[in-house]
């Protein structure tokens, strides 16, 4: 009995989640009495900034053909949220944020197969999990299918036009699904994530510290940064920030909430071309203005020159795809011109809260040391050029629309 208790209490990748918890949860999920065997294992895949993930192998004692052989477990804990906050000052309420992030993603993956969204966008298959806080445990987890031979693109890489176009069309399909299936969209994404997530981000001290971080990295852009500072008035509360984002959008849709290349897993062809395999990290999904996702994707995915030269191509691609996919439902904007206006008004607001976390976490040395077979200086230049452009574009849009 003592040995059995020790076995059940064995923790997974140094978190508070134990093998006994996972085994019990999956026994309920799959209606089985099978136990994990002596060859079970959990191999750390990523420490992450909020969560830890691992390749988990179950080694079931029975029903091996029916039960999942392995999966990717993602564990979100209060301890992880606290560590992130100590790094970049993001959050004051660790437990609330960890709960919100973990449960939002768990509910999405659990409910997605029942509401038809998997026909529209690629996401990993759900195996099991548990909400945050069950039995007083300050963590939650989700287990998804483990995908092999996938590749990552980071913010210091530039997506090819072909890959970026594919991603833009995918975002349009998410919005179109939301417009065609409003009830189902709210089942998936109606939550308090936006309010919780930005309640700390919209503290005046936090906003001003963000501007200071931007200026310390790009002191020559102080005039543009000062223009961005004029938008501080928007960030009096998360509610006011949300109202500013959605006021020109007639119909809100599902928003991924953290849409950058790092949250897309890619296939890579022999010729070196990347194509989307799945979209991951749905912890901050919510109902809101779809321009939140499009501004993030284009600003962090495209190289600076590609953005300058072909931004409108991607916006038009999004609009035309959305029109085709909504099948007659009313769009959030009456015309492409109105979409572009909404995009340009949302862009600086997203940039103000989006730029500081990246530049606080990603030091130049970290970017140079990233092992991907690409030139260190090219990687760093790609990153710096993108973020310089975000600052310049934000100031331009603020002045254009007299925000």
N, C-alpha and C positions, 0 to 999 in steps of 0.2 A: 504493500500500500504506500509506504514511504517513497519507494522508487517510482511508483506510478504518479504520485503527487509531484515529485521533482520533475518528471517528464512533462506533465501538463503545465507546470509553472515555468518551464524553460522559455525565455523571452526570444523574440524574433528581432534580429539586427539591432540589439541594444535599445529597444523601445519597451513600453509597458504592455504591449500586445504579446500574448503568450500563445504557444502552440495549442494549449488546452482551449483557449478562446476560439481560435481559428477552426480547430477540429469540431468543436461543438456547434459553431455557426454553420459550417458546411454540412454537418450531419442533418441539421434542420432543413437547410436549403435543398439538399438532395434526398431527404428522407431515407437515410441510411444509418446503420450502426457501425460501419467500417471505421477503423482507427488508422491514423497515420503510422507508418512503419519506421523501422530503425534507420532506413536510408533517407528519411526526410531531411530536407535542408533548405536554408534560406541564404542566398548569396547576394550581398549588397550590390545594387546596380547604380544607385545615385543617392547622394546625401541630400540633394535639393536644398532650397532656401526655406521651404515651409514643411515639406514632407520628406520621408525616406522611402525608397522603393527597393524591392529585392525580387530576384527570381526564386520562387518558392516551388519546391518539389515535394509532393505529398507522400508517395510510397504507400498507397492504401493497402490495408491488410486484406481487403475483400472488394469485390465489384470493380476491379481495376478497369474493365472495359467501359463501364458506364460513368465512372467518376473522372474528373479532370486530373490529368497526370501532373500538371504544373501550371503556374500562372505568374503574373506580376502583381505583387502585393504593394500597395501604396498606403503608408501609415502617416497620418497627420496627428500631431500631438501639441499640447500646450508648451512642452519643452522646446519643440522646434520653432514655434511661433515666437517664443521669448528670445531664442538665439538670433532669429532674423531681426527682431526689433532692436536688440543690442548692437547689431551690425550697422543698421541704417536708420534707426529711430522710427520705424514705421508705425508700430502699434503700441497703445497703452494697455488695452484689454486683451491679454493673450488668450484667455480661455474662451471668451466670446468669439473672437476671430477664428480660432482653431475649430471650434464647433461649427461655425457658419461655413467655413471652407470645406471641411470634411463632409458634413451632411449634404451640402449642395451637390458635391460630386457623386456621393453615394446614391442620392435620390435620382440624379440624372441617369446614371448607368443602369440602375435597377428598373426605372420606368421606361427608358428609351425603347426597349423591344416591344412594348405594348401600345405605343402611340404613333408608330409609323415613321418616325424621324430617321431610322436607320436606312430607309429607302432613299433618303435625300443626301445624307452625309456619312462619310466613313468614320466609325469609332470602334475601338476594341470591344469584343464581346465581354459581357459581365459574367463573372463566376460566382461571386459572393461578397460578403462584407458585413460590417456592423456600424450603426450610427455612433456618433461621438457620445461618450458619457455613460454608456450602458454599464450597469453595476458599479458606477462611480469611477470608471476608468477614464482618465483624462486623455483619451485618444480615440480615433476611429480609423477604419481602414476599408479599402475596396480592393478586391482581387479581380483582375482582368486577364484575358488570354495573353499569353506571352508571345510577342511577335519577333520573329527572327529576321535577320538580314535587313534591318531598317537603318536609316541614316538620319543624321541631324543637320540642320542648318542653324547657325546662331545669328545674333544681331550684328556680328562683325563679318558676316558673309552677305553677298548680294544674290538674291534669287534671280534666275534667268527670266527673261520676259515670258517664256512659255510657262514656267512654273508659277510665276506671279499671276499670270492670267488664270491659270487653273485655280489658284487660291481665291482670287477675286470672285470667280464664278461660284465657288463653293460657298462663300459668304452670302452671295445673292440667293442661293438655294436655301440657306438657313432662314433668311428673312422671308422668302416666299412661302416656305413651310409654315412659318408663324402666321402669315396673313391668311393662308388657306385653312389652317387648323388652330384657331385662336384658343379654344378651350384646352387642347392638348399642349400647346406652347406654354400656357400658364401652369399646367400640371408639372411640366419640366422645370420651369424657370421663374415662377412667381415666388419670390423670397425676399429676405431682408439683406441680401449680400451687398448691394450697392451702398445702402445706408450704413451698414456695419463697416464695410471696407473703407469707405471714405470719411467716416466720422472722425478718425484720427488724422487722415491726410488733409482734411479741411480745417484743422486748427491753424490759426494765423502763424503761430511760431513754426509749425511744420512747413507751411508754404514759404515763409521767408527764408528758412534754412535751406529749402530747395533752391530758391533763387541764388543764395550765396554759394551753394555747391556748383551751380551752373556757371556762375561768374568766375569762380576760382579756376575752373577748367578752361574757360574761354574768355579771359578778361578783355580781349579785343572786341568782343561782341556786346560790351556793356550797353551801348545805345539800344540794341535790339532787346536785350534782357530787361532794360528799364521799361520798354513798351510792354513787354509781357507782364511786368509788375503791376501795370494798371488794371489787370484782370483780377487782382487780389480780391476785389469787391465781390466776385462771384463765389468765393470760397468761405463764406460766413458759416455755412453748414452743408452737410451732405445733401440735405433736401433742396437747398437753393442751387447747388451745383447740378443736381439731377434736373431740376426745373429748367435751368438754362440749356441743358443738353437736349431736352425733348420738346422745347416750346415750338420749334419749327418743323417738327416731325408729327404728321397727322396720326400715324399708327405706329405704336411701339412693337418691337419684335424681340425674339430671343437674341441676346448679346452674349457671346462667349466670355468677354470680359478681360481676357488676357491673350489677345490674338496677335502673336508674333511668331516668327519662324521656329523658335525653340519649342513651341507647343504643337508643331506638326512633325510627324514622323514620315520619312520619305523612302520610296524605292529609288534605287540608283541603277541606271542602265549601264551596259558595258561601254557605252559612248560617254558616260559621265553625266547624263541628263537625270534630273531629279523629278519625280512625280509623287503626288500626295498618296500616302498609304492610309494614315488615320490622323484624326485630330484628337489631342489629349488635353489633360489638365482643365477640366470643366469646373474648377472650384469657385470661380467668381462669375459664373453665368447668371444672368438676370434678364428681366424684361426692361428694355430701354431703347435708345436711339441706335439703330444699326451702324450709324457713322462712327460710333465708338470703336467698333471692330475694324472698320475700313481705314480709319486714320491710323490706327496702330499697325495694321498689316502693311500698308503702303510706306509708312515712314520708317519702319524697322526692316522691312523686307527688300525694298528696292534700293539699289545703289543710288547715290546722290544725283549723278548725271541722268540716270534713267528716270528718276522722279521728276527732275526739272523738265526733261524733254518730252515725257510721255504720260504725265499724270492724268491728263484728260482722257487719254485712251482707256486707262483702267477704270476711271469713273464712268465713262460711257459703256464699257463692257459690263460693269456691275448693273447699271440701270437697264440696259437692254436684256440682260439675263433675268433680272428681277421681273420685268414686264412679261417675258415669255413664260416664266415659271409660275407666276401668280394665277394664271388662267382666269383673268377677268376681275380678280379682286382689286379693290381700290389700293393704290400705292401710297406710301407715306409722303410722296412729293408729287406735285402736279406735272412736273417736267424735269428733264435733265438739268436745266439751269437752276431749278429750285434745289435739286439734290446737291449740285456743286456749291450753292450758297450755304446749305446746311453743313456740308463737309467743311467748308472753310471757316464757319463759325465754331464748329465743334473742335477743329484741329488744335488751336492754341490751348483750349481748356484741357484737352487730353494731354498735350505736351507738358503742361505745367506740372501735372502730377505723375507723368510718365518718365520724363527725362531723369530727375534726381535719383530714383532707386537704381537705375542702370549704371549711372556714372559713379555712384557710391560703392556699388558692388564690383564693378568691372574696372579694375586698375589697368593701366597700360601694360604692365608686366604680365598680368593674367592673360590678356589678349595675345601677347607675343608668345606665351608659353603654351597656348592651346595647340594640341597635337592633331592636325588634320591634313598634313601634307601640303599645306598652302604656305605661301611666303608670309613671314611674320609682319613685315612692313606693309604688305598689301592688306592684311587683316586689320591692322591698326588704322591705316588710312581709311579703309571702308567704314569702320566704326566712327571715327572722328568726323568724317565728311557727312555721314548720315545725321549726326547729332548737331553739327553746325547748321546744316540745312533745316532741321526742325526748328531751331531758334530763329533763323532768318524767315522761314515761312510763317511761323507764328506771329512775328512782328508785322509782317506784310499783311496777313489776313486781319489782324486787329485794326490796323490803320485803314484798310480797305473798307471794312464794315463798321468802322467807328464803334467798336465794341466797348 
